[in-house]
Amino acid sequence: MSHKKAIIIGAGPGGLTAAYELVHKTDIIPIVYEMSGDLGGIAKTVNYKGNRIDIGGHRFFSKSERVMQWWQNILPLQGAPSGENLLSTTLISEAGPDPEKTDKVMLIRNRLSRIFFLRRFFNYPVSMNLNTFNNLGIVRMIKILLSYLKVKIFPVKDERSLEDFFINRFGRELYRTFFKDYTEKVWGVPCNKIKAEWGAQRIKGLSITKTVLHALKSIFMKSTSLGQKELETSLIERFIYPKYGPGQMWEEVTRIVQNKEGEVILNHKISGISYEKNKITGVKIKNRLTNEEIQVEGDYFISTMPVKELIQCFGLSVPEEVRRVAEGLMYRDFITVGLLLKKLKIKNETKTKTANNIIPDNWIYIQERDVRLGRLQIFNNWSPYMVKDPNTVWIGLEYFCNIGDELWSMSDKTFANFAVNELEKIEIIDKNDVIDSTVIRMPNTYPAYFGTYDQFHVVRNFTDSFENLFLIGRNGMHRYNNQDHSMLTAMIAIENIINGIKTKENIWSVNVEQEYHEEKSA
C-alpha cells in the first residue's frame, strides 16, 4: 500500500513540529526540505570552536500547556542542579535526568533582561521603581508620569501605527525615552510607518500599570510555577532551555522523525510549484550544492518559507495583484557577532549570584543612541554548557540591518572590529580582553509590518484557495511570532489534514496568549 506524502518546506520549529505530528498521528510520510545546511531555522544552535550561539535568543516558554509538555516530552526537565544552577531545587523534576551526566535535558533558567541606557541598567520591561527614578532623575520622571496620565484621559482614538500603540500604553514621554529610538534601530523605519499589529503581536497586554503591579507583587510573593499563566509573557521570571541551546531540541526532533520513516533533507530549496484548480500537485526542488532539479509530487504541502519567495515559485500564473503585494512584503535582516572574552568590564551590582560573578542577564537591550548595536546576549547565563571554558565569557552582539546595506556588506573581520569598538565605547568591555570572534548573518529574520503588509489579505486569500497548501510559522505567515506560535500553527494544520478541514481560518487565528486555542486544538 502506498502512503500519502506531505512535502514540508523548511526545517525550523514549524516544519519539524509538523513532521513530528505526522509521524506520530498519521500514516502520511513527511518529507522536509530545508534550504540551509542547518536544523531549526532561526532557532538553530551554531557551534563555534565548542562555544555555542543561540541566534536571537529563544526562551522556551509558552502559555500553551500543550507546547510546554511537547518540549518536555522531547527533552525532560533536569532532576539535579547544573554546575552553577542556584535555583531552588523545588523547581527541579525529581524524576528528571542529571545535566552533569546526560545531554538530553531541559534546564530551568532564571530570566533577567535589562535595558542599557545612559550607561546605566533599567528594568525590562520598564518599571516605575526606585532604580528608574534614580537613573532618569526627578524632572524626567515627572514628565513621564504626567504624560501617562494625560494619555489615560485622552488616548489616541484611531490607533493606526506602532507609535500610536506605544503612546496609548506608556504615554508620549516614556515612548520617546525608551521605545522610539530602539524600535527604529530594530526596523530601520519610523514608528509611525509601522502597523500597530506589531505591538499587538510582541507586547500584547503589557502596560505601565501591569509592570507596577507585578513589581509590587514580586516583593511579597514569587511565582513557583513554570507555567506562570498569571503573568504577561514579557514579565515571566523563569523559562526552560535545552542544555546545548535551541538547536538541540530540533536536532532531537529530526532524529525522532527519521527513525519513524520521515525524511529531512538539507541544502534543497523550492524553485517551482505545480497546481491544478484548487490543489497543489507538486514542487520543483533544487539541490543547492549540485544545482540539480527534481520534480516531487505530494498530497499535502506545508510551507514555512518567506511568503514573498513562495509566491515567486508559482511563476507567471499568479494574479498580478497577488504578485504585487507579495513583492512588497518586507523583512528585516540580522547579524550576530559571537565574542569570546576573558571578562566583562561592567560589574555585577545585582543581588543575584552567578558563576565568576558576571552580570546575570540573559540579554540586554542596548538603547544607547551613539551605537548601532541592538541587543547583547550572555550565553553563560542561558546555559553554562554553551561555553567551552567556564572561566571565559561568551556573548552575542545583535545588529538589525537590511541585505546589501552598509552593515551587511562589511567583511567579517571589519564587522567584528566594528562591534568590539562599539561595545568598548559604551564601557561594557575592554577590547584587550577579546580572545576570539565570529560573524553570522541571517536573512529574512523578521517579517516587517510595513511595505504592503496592510494588503496581506490579498496573498492570504490566494494561498488559502488551495485545499492542500498550509502556511505556518513566522515567515510562512509573515507574522513576527515566537517558536511556540509556529509550533501551534503546525499542530493545527496537521489536525486539519487528519479531520479533512479545508478552511485555514483556525490556523490564522492561533494566539498563544489565549487558552481557547489550545483547548480547541488539543
C-alpha positions as a Python dict, from the first residue, in 0.01 Angstrom:
ca = {
    (1, 'M'): (0, 0, 0),
    (2, 'S'): (143, 339, -97),
    (3, 'H'): (135, 602, 174),
    (4, 'K'): (37, 962, 119),
    (5, 'K'): (318, 1219, 133),
    (6, 'A'): (338, 1563, 290),
    (7, 'I'): (602, 1795, 144),
    (8, 'I'): (721, 2031, 419),
    (9, 'I'): (924, 2336, 323),
    (10, 'G'): (1162, 2435, 600),
    (11, 'A'): (1325, 2255, 896),
    (12, 'G'): (1252, 2523, 1155),
    (13, 'P'): (1022, 2484, 1459),
    (14, 'G'): (705, 2492, 1245),
    (15, 'G'): (820, 2247, 979),
    (16, 'L'): (974, 1996, 1220),
    (17, 'T'): (674, 2012, 1454),
    (18, 'A'): (450, 1932, 1157),
    (19, 'A'): (672, 1637, 1063),
    (20, 'Y'): (672, 1508, 1423),
    (21, 'E'): (293, 1531, 1447),
    (22, 'L'): (251, 1348, 1116),
    (23, 'V'): (473, 1051, 1209),
    (24, 'H'): (301, 1013, 1547),
    (25, 'K'): (-62, 1064, 1444),
    (26, 'T'): (-94, 956, 1078),
    (27, 'D'): (33, 721, 810),
    (28, 'I'): (134, 1021, 599),
    (29, 'I'): (508, 1030, 529),
    (30, 'P'): (663, 1375, 582),
    (31, 'I'): (949, 1486, 357),
    (32, 'V'): (1112, 1803, 490),
    (33, 'Y'): (1323, 2016, 256),
    (34, 'E'): (1549, 2276, 419),
    (35, 'M'): (1730, 2535, 209),
    (36, 'S'): (2024, 2574, 451),
    (37, 'G'): (2253, 2311, 594),
    (38, 'D'): (2118, 2364, 946),
    (39, 'L'): (1827, 2233, 1153),
    (40, 'G'): (1599, 2466, 1348),
    (41, 'G'): (1585, 2767, 1115),
    (42, 'I'): (1641, 3081, 1322),
    (43, 'A'): (1613, 2856, 1631),
    (44, 'K'): (1934, 2671, 1544),
    (45, 'T'): (2244, 2649, 1759),
    (46, 'V'): (2574, 2747, 1597),
    (47, 'N'): (2878, 2568, 1738),
    (48, 'Y'): (3192, 2782, 1704),
    (49, 'K'): (3500, 2604, 1840),
    (50, 'G'): (3295, 2448, 2120),
    (51, 'N'): (3118, 2773, 2210),
    (52, 'R'): (2751, 2771, 2113),
    (53, 'I'): (2541, 3060, 1979),
    (54, 'D'): (2164, 3093, 2007),
    (55, 'I'): (2058, 3321, 1719),
    (56, 'G'): (1832, 3590, 1862),
    (57, 'G'): (1771, 3418, 2196),
    (58, 'H'): (1499, 3153, 2240),
    (59, 'R'): (1338, 3126, 2581),
    (60, 'F'): (1141, 2801, 2590),
    (61, 'F'): (826, 2936, 2749),
    (62, 'S'): (463, 2930, 2640),
    (63, 'K'): (121, 2998, 2788),
    (64, 'S'): (16, 2685, 2599),
    (65, 'E'): (43, 2378, 2822),
    (66, 'R'): (37, 2170, 2507),
    (67, 'V'): (359, 2327, 2382),
    (68, 'M'): (529, 2318, 2723),
    (69, 'Q'): (451, 1946, 2758),
    (70, 'W'): (556, 1878, 2396),
    (71, 'W'): (901, 2024, 2464),
    (72, 'Q'): (940, 1823, 2784),
    (73, 'N'): (840, 1502, 2606),
    (74, 'I'): (1144, 1553, 2380),
    (75, 'L'): (1390, 1677, 2644),
    (76, 'P'): (1283, 1612, 3008),
    (77, 'L'): (1333, 1866, 3286),
    (78, 'Q'): (1652, 1843, 3488),
    (79, 'G'): (1641, 1628, 3802),
    (80, 'A'): (1954, 1769, 3965),
    (81, 'P'): (2123, 2110, 3972),
    (82, 'S'): (2352, 2205, 3684),
    (83, 'G'): (2703, 2321, 3769),
    (84, 'E'): (2617, 2684, 3854),
    (85, 'N'): (2241, 2645, 3897),
    (86, 'L'): (2139, 2831, 4212),
    (87, 'L'): (1764, 2785, 4163),
    (88, 'S'): (1562, 2634, 4443),
    (89, 'T'): (1552, 2258, 4396),
    (90, 'T'): (1174, 2269, 4447),
    (91, 'L'): (1151, 2361, 4079),
    (92, 'I'): (1354, 2062, 3966),
    (93, 'S'): (1180, 1746, 3847),
    (94, 'E'): (1267, 1464, 4088),
    (95, 'A'): (1241, 1203, 3813),
    (96, 'G'): (1442, 1405, 3562),
    (97, 'P'): (1799, 1346, 3440),
    (98, 'D'): (2116, 1499, 3587),
    (99, 'P'): (2252, 1758, 3338),
    (100, 'E'): (2604, 1684, 3461),
    (101, 'K'): (2564, 1324, 3342),
    (102, 'T'): (2336, 1340, 3036),
    (103, 'D'): (2285, 1573, 2740),
    (104, 'K'): (1915, 1514, 2668),
    (105, 'V'): (1781, 1752, 2929),
    (106, 'M'): (1594, 2079, 2973),
    (107, 'L'): (1744, 2323, 3221),
    (108, 'I'): (1531, 2554, 3436),
    (109, 'R'): (1670, 2907, 3399),
    (110, 'N'): (1612, 3237, 3574),
    (111, 'R'): (1508, 3516, 3337),
    (112, 'L'): (1665, 3858, 3351),
    (113, 'S'): (1656, 4108, 3066),
    (114, 'R'): (1751, 4470, 3123),
    (115, 'I'): (1780, 4791, 2926),
    (116, 'F'): (2119, 4964, 2898),
    (117, 'F'): (2062, 5337, 2854),
    (118, 'L'): (2256, 5644, 2968),
    (119, 'R'): (2533, 5392, 3058),
    (120, 'R'): (2304, 5251, 3327),
    (121, 'F'): (2076, 4949, 3370),
    (122, 'F'): (1697, 4978, 3373),
    (123, 'N'): (1444, 4701, 3430),
    (124, 'Y'): (1289, 4541, 3123),
    (125, 'P'): (1003, 4594, 3077),
    (126, 'V'): (1044, 4947, 3212),
    (127, 'S'): (921, 4965, 3574),
    (128, 'M'): (828, 5273, 3768),
    (129, 'N'): (1058, 5180, 4059),
    (130, 'L'): (1332, 5348, 4262),
    (131, 'N'): (1602, 5236, 4016),
    (132, 'T'): (1420, 5405, 3727),
    (133, 'F'): (1362, 5721, 3931),
    (134, 'N'): (1730, 5743, 4027),
    (135, 'N'): (1855, 5678, 3674),
    (136, 'L'): (1624, 5925, 3498),
    (137, 'G'): (1602, 6199, 3756),
    (138, 'I'): (1300, 6373, 3907),
    (139, 'V'): (1230, 6617, 3620),
    (140, 'R'): (1215, 6347, 3352),
    (141, 'M'): (1010, 6118, 3578),
    (142, 'I'): (751, 6392, 3641),
    (143, 'K'): (720, 6443, 3264),
    (144, 'I'): (675, 6068, 3213),
    (145, 'L'): (405, 6037, 3481),
    (146, 'L'): (213, 6343, 3361),
    (147, 'S'): (234, 6220, 3002),
    (148, 'Y'): (100, 5879, 3108),
    (149, 'L'): (-190, 6032, 3299),
    (150, 'K'): (-273, 6252, 3001),
    (151, 'V'): (-296, 5960, 2760),
    (152, 'K'): (-516, 5767, 3003),
    (153, 'I'): (-763, 6059, 2985),
    (154, 'F'): (-711, 6147, 2618),
    (155, 'P'): (-589, 5833, 2434),
    (156, 'V'): (-512, 5819, 2064),
    (157, 'K'): (-854, 5708, 1937),
    (158, 'D'): (-758, 5583, 1592),
    (159, 'E'): (-465, 5353, 1676),
    (160, 'R'): (-312, 5302, 1331),
    (161, 'S'): (63, 5296, 1385),
    (162, 'L'): (308, 5141, 1627),
    (163, 'E'): (372, 5492, 1756),
    (164, 'D'): (3, 5522, 1848),
    (165, 'F'): (18, 5179, 2015),
    (166, 'F'): (317, 5272, 2232),
    (167, 'I'): (177, 5614, 2328),
    (168, 'N'): (-157, 5467, 2437),
    (169, 'R'): (12, 5217, 2668),
    (170, 'F'): (307, 5414, 2803),
    (171, 'G'): (248, 5784, 2734),
    (172, 'R'): (432, 6002, 2484),
    (173, 'E'): (728, 6090, 2711),
    (174, 'L'): (813, 5729, 2804),
    (175, 'Y'): (765, 5629, 2438),
    (176, 'R'): (1023, 5889, 2333),
    (177, 'T'): (1262, 5787, 2611),
    (178, 'F'): (1260, 5409, 2579),
    (179, 'F'): (1073, 5290, 2271),
    (180, 'K'): (1111, 5525, 1976),
    (181, 'D'): (1487, 5515, 1909),
    (182, 'Y'): (1529, 5145, 1989),
    (183, 'T'): (1235, 5035, 1774),
    (184, 'E'): (1359, 5243, 1482),
    (185, 'K'): (1704, 5087, 1531),
    (186, 'V'): (1541, 4744, 1502),
    (187, 'W'): (1323, 4816, 1197),
    (188, 'G'): (1509, 5095, 1017),
    (189, 'V'): (1191, 5297, 962),
    (190, 'P'): (997, 5550, 1178),
    (191, 'C'): (748, 5405, 1428),
    (192, 'N'): (464, 5596, 1261),
    (193, 'K'): (530, 5392, 943),
    (194, 'I'): (489, 5055, 1119),
    (195, 'K'): (148, 4896, 1167),
    (196, 'A'): (9, 4873, 1521),
    (197, 'E'): (-25, 4496, 1477),
    (198, 'W'): (346, 4456, 1558),
    (199, 'G'): (284, 4586, 1909),
    (200, 'A'): (-19, 4363, 1945),
    (201, 'Q'): (192, 4060, 1848),
    (202, 'R'): (504, 4130, 2056),
    (203, 'I'): (395, 4340, 2354),
    (204, 'K'): (34, 4227, 2378),
    (205, 'G'): (-130, 4337, 2708),
    (206, 'L'): (173, 4492, 2873),
    (207, 'S'): (134, 4841, 3023),
    (208, 'I'): (281, 5059, 3298),
    (209, 'T'): (0, 4953, 3531),
    (210, 'K'): (79, 4583, 3486),
    (211, 'T'): (455, 4629, 3536),
    (212, 'V'): (397, 4828, 3856),
    (213, 'L'): (152, 4569, 3993),
    (214, 'H'): (396, 4290, 3902),
    (215, 'A'): (683, 4470, 4078),
    (216, 'L'): (474, 4517, 4395),
    (217, 'K'): (353, 4157, 4391),
    (218, 'S'): (710, 4027, 4343),
    (219, 'I'): (818, 4191, 4668),
    (220, 'F'): (583, 3970, 4867),
    (221, 'M'): (537, 3661, 4655),
    (222, 'K'): (738, 3479, 4388),
    (223, 'S'): (572, 3257, 4129),
    (224, 'T'): (680, 2894, 4171),
    (225, 'S'): (506, 2766, 3861),
    (226, 'L'): (684, 2713, 3531),
    (227, 'G'): (356, 2793, 3354),
    (228, 'Q'): (334, 3144, 3507),
    (229, 'K'): (-5, 3186, 3341),
    (230, 'E'): (-93, 3479, 3563),
    (231, 'L'): (188, 3686, 3407),
    (232, 'E'): (225, 3870, 3078),
    (233, 'T'): (487, 3688, 2870),
    (234, 'S'): (726, 3986, 2899),
    (235, 'L'): (715, 3955, 3280),
    (236, 'I'): (799, 3585, 3323),
    (237, 'E'): (1065, 3505, 3584),
    (238, 'R'): (1193, 3172, 3458),
    (239, 'F'): (1195, 2952, 3150),
    (240, 'I'): (1322, 2614, 3036),
    (241, 'Y'): (1612, 2572, 2796),
    (242, 'P'): (1789, 2282, 2621),
    (243, 'K'): (2133, 2208, 2762),
    (244, 'Y'): (2302, 2298, 2433),
    (245, 'G'): (2066, 2566, 2308),
    (246, 'P'): (1751, 2565, 2090),
    (247, 'G'): (1907, 2374, 1801),
    (248, 'Q'): (1943, 2070, 2029),
    (249, 'M'): (1563, 2047, 2050),
    (250, 'W'): (1521, 2046, 1673),
    (251, 'E'): (1810, 1808, 1615),
    (252, 'E'): (1644, 1563, 1852),
    (253, 'V'): (1305, 1608, 1684),
    (254, 'T'): (1471, 1540, 1347),
    (255, 'R'): (1622, 1217, 1481),
    (256, 'I'): (1279, 1103, 1602),
    (257, 'V'): (1114, 1187, 1267),
    (258, 'Q'): (1382, 1000, 1073),
    (259, 'N'): (1351, 696, 1299),
    (260, 'K'): (981, 685, 1211),
    (261, 'E'): (1048, 686, 833),
    (262, 'G'): (1016, 1060, 780),
    (263, 'E'): (1279, 1237, 571),
    (264, 'V'): (1466, 1560, 644),
    (265, 'I'): (1677, 1678, 350),
    (266, 'L'): (1914, 1974, 386),
    (267, 'N'): (2051, 2215, 122),
    (268, 'H'): (1745, 2187, -101),
    (269, 'K'): (1511, 2472, -195),
    (270, 'I'): (1182, 2501, -381),
    (271, 'S'): (1216, 2658, -723),
    (272, 'G'): (869, 2596, -869),
    (273, 'I'): (512, 2495, -784),
    (274, 'S'): (267, 2299, -1000),
    (275, 'Y'): (-108, 2305, -942),
    (276, 'E'): (-443, 2214, -1094),
    (277, 'K'): (-755, 2408, -1000),
    (278, 'N'): (-756, 2432, -618),
    (279, 'K'): (-483, 2176, -541),
    (280, 'I'): (-104, 2179, -544),
    (281, 'T'): (23, 1874, -733),
    (282, 'G'): (397, 1902, -696),
    (283, 'V'): (702, 2116, -641),
    (284, 'K'): (1033, 2157, -819),
    (285, 'I'): (1322, 2107, -578),
    (286, 'K'): (1675, 2235, -643),
    (287, 'N'): (1986, 2090, -479),
    (288, 'R'): (2184, 2399, -373),
    (289, 'L'): (2513, 2207, -378),
    (290, 'T'): (2483, 2048, -725),
    (291, 'N'): (2216, 2273, -890),
    (292, 'E'): (2030, 1954, -982),
    (293, 'E'): (1650, 1992, -1003),
    (294, 'I'): (1384, 1726, -948),
    (295, 'Q'): (1004, 1728, -953),
    (296, 'V'): (845, 1599, -631),
    (297, 'E'): (478, 1513, -606),
    (298, 'G'): (281, 1505, -285),
    (299, 'D'): (-64, 1502, -130),
    (300, 'Y'): (-15, 1787, 117),
    (301, 'F'): (218, 2086, 111),
    (302, 'I'): (320, 2276, 426),
    (303, 'S'): (524, 2594, 385),
    (304, 'T'): (733, 2790, 634),
    (305, 'M'): (934, 2971, 365),
    (306, 'P'): (905, 3352, 324),
    (307, 'V'): (572, 3430, 157),
    (308, 'K'): (739, 3654, -100),
    (309, 'E'): (955, 3363, -220),
    (310, 'L'): (665, 3116, -210),
    (311, 'I'): (456, 3332, -445),
    (312, 'Q'): (754, 3367, -682),
    (313, 'C'): (760, 2987, -710),
    (314, 'F'): (410, 2991, -864),
    (315, 'G'): (555, 3166, -1170),
    (316, 'L'): (364, 3384, -1414),
    (317, 'S'): (28, 3219, -1344),
    (318, 'V'): (-13, 3421, -1022),
    (319, 'P'): (-268, 3705, -1048),
    (320, 'E'): (-96, 4041, -1090),
    (321, 'E'): (-240, 4183, -766),
    (322, 'V'): (-114, 3885, -563),
    (323, 'R'): (232, 3918, -717),
    (324, 'R'): (243, 4292, -647),
    (325, 'V'): (151, 4254, -280),
    (326, 'A'): (393, 3964, -228),
    (327, 'E'): (678, 4160, -386),
    (328, 'G'): (606, 4449, -150),
    (329, 'L'): (636, 4239, 167),
    (330, 'M'): (947, 4340, 357),
    (331, 'Y'): (1183, 4180, 606),
    (332, 'R'): (1450, 4294, 848),
    (333, 'D'): (1776, 4101, 843),
    (334, 'F'): (2008, 4021, 1129),
    (335, 'I'): (2377, 3983, 1215),
    (336, 'T'): (2518, 3825, 1531),
    (337, 'V'): (2880, 3868, 1639),
    (338, 'G'): (2996, 3596, 1877),
    (339, 'L'): (3263, 3739, 2106),
    (340, 'L'): (3479, 3533, 2344),
    (341, 'L'): (3620, 3736, 2631),
    (342, 'K'): (3846, 3693, 2933),
    (343, 'K'): (3597, 3902, 3129),
    (344, 'L'): (3346, 4185, 3108),
    (345, 'K'): (3442, 4534, 3217),
    (346, 'I'): (3095, 4601, 3356),
    (347, 'K'): (3043, 4461, 3707),
    (348, 'N'): (2761, 4260, 3863),
    (349, 'E'): (2596, 4500, 4107),
    (350, 'T'): (2279, 4292, 4149),
    (351, 'K'): (2198, 4060, 4439),
    (352, 'T'): (2196, 3762, 4200),
    (353, 'K'): (2493, 3529, 4241),
    (354, 'T'): (2648, 3399, 3921),
    (355, 'A'): (2947, 3190, 3814),
    (356, 'N'): (3256, 3414, 3822),
    (357, 'N'): (3019, 3695, 3932),
    (358, 'I'): (2938, 3808, 3577),
    (359, 'I'): (2624, 4017, 3528),
    (360, 'P'): (2322, 3781, 3543),
    (361, 'D'): (2134, 3898, 3230),
    (362, 'N'): (2021, 3662, 2952),
    (363, 'W'): (2016, 3955, 2716),
    (364, 'I'): (2045, 4331, 2736),
    (365, 'Y'): (1863, 4584, 2517),
    (366, 'I'): (2119, 4843, 2411),
    (367, 'Q'): (1929, 5171, 2379),
    (368, 'E'): (2232, 5399, 2364),
    (369, 'R'): (2187, 5631, 2066),
    (370, 'D'): (2558, 5655, 1981),
    (371, 'V'): (2594, 5289, 1873),
    (372, 'R'): (2423, 5066, 1615),
    (373, 'L'): (2425, 4764, 1849),
    (374, 'G'): (2070, 4648, 1928),
    (375, 'R'): (2094, 4370, 2186),
    (376, 'L'): (2358, 4181, 2376),
    (377, 'Q'): (2329, 3817, 2482),
    (378, 'I'): (2537, 3650, 2752),
    (379, 'F'): (2536, 3282, 2664),
    (380, 'N'): (2686, 3176, 3001),
    (381, 'N'): (2352, 3275, 3154),
    (382, 'W'): (2139, 3088, 2900),
    (383, 'S'): (2322, 2763, 2976),
    (384, 'P'): (2665, 2710, 3130),
    (385, 'Y'): (2710, 2426, 2881),
    (386, 'M'): (2704, 2673, 2590),
    (387, 'V'): (3055, 2789, 2689),
    (388, 'K'): (3358, 2565, 2635),
    (389, 'D'): (3572, 2724, 2907),
    (390, 'P'): (3362, 2834, 3210),
    (391, 'N'): (3630, 3086, 3300),
    (392, 'T'): (3558, 3284, 2982),
    (393, 'V'): (3259, 3499, 2890),
    (394, 'W'): (3078, 3414, 2564),
    (395, 'I'): (2848, 3686, 2433),
    (396, 'G'): (2644, 3766, 2121),
    (397, 'L'): (2616, 4117, 1979),
    (398, 'E'): (2298, 4159, 1772),
    (399, 'Y'): (2259, 4403, 1484),
    (400, 'F'): (1948, 4472, 1275),
    (401, 'C'): (2007, 4559, 911),
    (402, 'N'): (1896, 4504, 551),
    (403, 'I'): (2068, 4282, 296),
    (404, 'G'): (2308, 4496, 94),
    (405, 'D'): (2327, 4788, 336),
    (406, 'E'): (2643, 4923, 500),
    (407, 'L'): (2642, 4674, 789),
    (408, 'W'): (2554, 4368, 581),
    (409, 'S'): (2823, 4448, 323),
    (410, 'M'): (3114, 4469, 570),
    (411, 'S'): (3367, 4185, 568),
    (412, 'D'): (3355, 3957, 873),
    (413, 'K'): (3683, 4094, 1008),
    (414, 'T'): (3578, 4458, 962),
    (415, 'F'): (3237, 4393, 1121),
    (416, 'A'): (3386, 4212, 1422),
    (417, 'N'): (3624, 4505, 1483),
    (418, 'F'): (3334, 4750, 1445),
    (419, 'A'): (3128, 4556, 1704),
    (420, 'V'): (3417, 4534, 1951),
    (421, 'N'): (3476, 4911, 1925),
    (422, 'E'): (3106, 4983, 1987),
    (423, 'L'): (3099, 4765, 2298),
    (424, 'E'): (3413, 4930, 2431),
    (425, 'K'): (3268, 5274, 2356),
    (426, 'I'): (2974, 5213, 2590),
    (427, 'E'): (3214, 5072, 2853),
    (428, 'I'): (3087, 4711, 2866),
    (429, 'I'): (3420, 4553, 2762),
    (430, 'D'): (3787, 4633, 2725),
    (431, 'K'): (3900, 4533, 2375),
    (432, 'N'): (4221, 4387, 2523),
    (433, 'D'): (4004, 4114, 2682),
    (434, 'V'): (3880, 3985, 2343),
    (435, 'I'): (4002, 3629, 2271),
    (436, 'D'): (3811, 3536, 1953),
    (437, 'S'): (3512, 3631, 1739),
    (438, 'T'): (3281, 3505, 1466),
    (439, 'V'): (3013, 3671, 1248),
    (440, 'I'): (2680, 3509, 1149),
    (441, 'R'): (2434, 3663, 902),
    (442, 'M'): (2065, 3566, 899),
    (443, 'P'): (1844, 3692, 611),
    (444, 'N'): (1466, 3736, 640),
    (445, 'T'): (1477, 3713, 1020),
    (446, 'Y'): (1190, 3949, 1098),
    (447, 'P'): (877, 3982, 882),
    (448, 'A'): (801, 4355, 872),
    (449, 'Y'): (471, 4530, 943),
    (450, 'F'): (515, 4790, 672),
    (451, 'G'): (553, 4780, 294),
    (452, 'T'): (241, 4609, 153),
    (453, 'Y'): (163, 4434, 482),
    (454, 'D'): (-174, 4611, 513),
    (455, 'Q'): (-279, 4431, 190),
    (456, 'F'): (-157, 4089, 302),
    (457, 'H'): (-512, 3952, 284),
    (458, 'V'): (-475, 3950, -96),
    (459, 'V'): (-193, 3696, -72),
    (460, 'R'): (-365, 3501, 201),
    (461, 'N'): (-687, 3465, 1),
    (462, 'F'): (-483, 3327, -290),
    (463, 'T'): (-286, 3070, -85),
    (464, 'D'): (-590, 2969, 121),
    (465, 'S'): (-773, 2882, -202),
    (466, 'F'): (-553, 2570, -237),
    (467, 'E'): (-707, 2295, -26),
    (468, 'N'): (-381, 2108, 36),
    (469, 'L'): (-150, 2407, 97),
    (470, 'F'): (-89, 2515, 457),
    (471, 'L'): (111, 2824, 553),
    (472, 'I'): (258, 2805, 904),
    (473, 'G'): (528, 2965, 1116),
    (474, 'R'): (687, 3310, 1129),
    (475, 'N'): (792, 3356, 767),
    (476, 'G'): (526, 3124, 632),
    (477, 'M'): (254, 3351, 771),
    (478, 'H'): (455, 3676, 766),
    (479, 'R'): (398, 3722, 1138),
    (480, 'Y'): (666, 3820, 1387),
    (481, 'N'): (587, 3550, 1644),
    (482, 'N'): (783, 3317, 1870),
    (483, 'Q'): (851, 2947, 1816),
    (484, 'D'): (556, 2832, 2029),
    (485, 'H'): (323, 3012, 1787),
    (486, 'S'): (495, 2841, 1492),
    (487, 'M'): (451, 2507, 1665),
    (488, 'L'): (82, 2559, 1738),
    (489, 'T'): (11, 2659, 1378),
    (490, 'A'): (184, 2338, 1268),
    (491, 'M'): (-17, 2125, 1512),
    (492, 'I'): (-347, 2272, 1395),
    (493, 'A'): (-251, 2233, 1028),
    (494, 'I'): (-193, 1861, 1087),
    (495, 'E'): (-526, 1832, 1271),
    (496, 'N'): (-696, 1994, 973),
    (497, 'I'): (-538, 1731, 747),
    (498, 'I'): (-647, 1447, 978),
    (499, 'N'): (-1003, 1580, 1008),
    (500, 'G'): (-1042, 1687, 646),
    (501, 'I'): (-1090, 2054, 739),
    (502, 'K'): (-1047, 2269, 428),
    (503, 'T'): (-1060, 2617, 583),
    (504, 'K'): (-737, 2770, 716),
    (505, 'E'): (-911, 3016, 950),
    (506, 'N'): (-821, 2825, 1266),
    (507, 'I'): (-452, 2835, 1171),
    (508, 'W'): (-454, 3211, 1112),
    (509, 'S'): (-640, 3271, 1439),
    (510, 'V'): (-383, 3097, 1663),
    (511, 'N'): (-294, 3314, 1962),
    (512, 'V'): (-67, 3159, 2221),
    (513, 'E'): (-189, 3403, 2486),
    (514, 'Q'): (-544, 3264, 2467),
    (515, 'E'): (-619, 2926, 2622),
    (516, 'Y'): (-918, 2900, 2388),
    (517, 'H'): (-692, 2797, 2103),
    (518, 'E'): (-504, 2528, 2292),
    (519, 'E'): (-835, 2385, 2416),
    (520, 'K'): (-982, 2380, 2066),
    (521, 'S'): (-667, 2227, 1917),
    (522, 'A'): (-589, 1974, 2191),
}
